[in-house]
């Protein structure tokens, strides 16, 4: 994603781990249903096995997505890179960024995550958004 110029990476971070809460709760519900299906015995245990496999697959997929999504700040632009098999990126040049906004809920302030709005780019669940905003301001200013 870098240009062939002297552009260099200044900050490369994953989104906050809180993005994994919803998939983990979903997988826990699937696992509970799967475990409960084993109680009556055969043939319900087959359904239980399917639910447990679905729970495991959803966890692996969620962690893989989280691991493969990065917020990258270079000397030239800010972008978010995501995708499992096909990598995609949404970027904005630092010269086109006016004000950088940080949106944080109460939970976001407590846990240390928020949404960064920089130009047309909106990146949610950014870990330590104040640090990212300061870095963007220094490079863009």
N, C-alpha and C positions, 0 to 999 in steps of 0.2 A: 504494500500500500504506500510505501515511501516513494517520493519522486527521486530521480537520479541526481538531484542537486545535492547540496551539502546539508539537507534536512536531516535532523537527528531526533531520536525519541527522547523526550524529557520525562514522561510519566506513562507507565503502562500498568493499569490496574483492572482487577476483576470487579464486577458488580458486587454489592454487599451480599453476604450469605443469607440474608433474610428472604431473598427470592426463592430459597429452597423450602421455606416453611409450608407453603400451600401444597407443593408436590409431596412433601413428607406426610402431611395430614391426610392427603388423598390416598397415599400408599398405605398408611396405617389403617384407614377404613377398609381398603381392599383386603389387607392382611387379616383384619378382625373377622370379616365376612368369610374369608377363606378358612380361617381357623375354626370358626363356628360350624362350617359345613362338614368338618371332620367328625363332629360329635355324633351325628346320627349313624355314621358308618357308610358302608357301601350302599348305593352308587353315588351318594352325595359327596364322598371324598374326592371324586374326580373333579367336581365343580370347585371344591376347596383348593385343589391343586392348581386349577386354572386361575383362581383369584390370587393365590400366593405368587404365581408366576407373573401375573399382571402387575402386582405390587412391586415385585423386584425389578421388573422391566421399567416401570415408571420412575423408580428411584434412580436407576442407572442413567436413563435418558435425561432426567432433570439435572443430575450432577454433571453429566457430560455437556449439556447446554450451558450451564453456569461456568464450567471450566473453559469452554471455547468462546465465551463472550468477553471481550476486553474493551475498556475505554482507554484510548491512546491519545496522548498529547505530544505533538512534535513541535519543532520550532516554526512550522508553517501552518499546521492545521490541528483540529480536534476531530477525532472520529471514534465511532464505536464499530467494532468488528464482531460479527456473529455468524453463526452457521455451523452445522455439523459436517456435512459432506461438501457443500458448496459454500465457500466463504464469501460473505457480503459485508460491505462497509457503507456507513452513512457518515459523511464528513462535511465540515465547514472550515473554510480558510480563516485563520486568525484575523486577517485584515478586514474581514466582513463582519466580525463580531463587534457589536456595540457594547451594550451592558450585558453582564453575565448575571443571571438570576438563580437563586437557590430556593427551592421549595421544600420545606420539611414539615412533616406532621409531628405530633408529640412523640409518637413511637420512633420516628426518624431521628429526632433530637436525642432521645434517650439511647438508642442503639447505634447512632452514628452514620445514618444514611440519608439521602435526599435526592431530589431531582434537580439536575442542572439544565438550565435553558440558556443556550449560547447561540444567538442568531436564530436560524431555522431549525437547529438541532436541539432536541429535547431527549435527555438521557436520564432514565429513572433508576432508582436504587444504586446511586453512586456512593461508594464508601468514602467517608470523610469529604463531603462536598465542599467544605470551606477551603481545605487544602487545594482541591482541584480548581476552585474558583480563583484563588490567589495566584496559582501557577498560570492559569489562562490569562489573568489580568497582567501579570508581569511580561508574558511573552507577546500579548496582543498590544500592550501599551507602548 
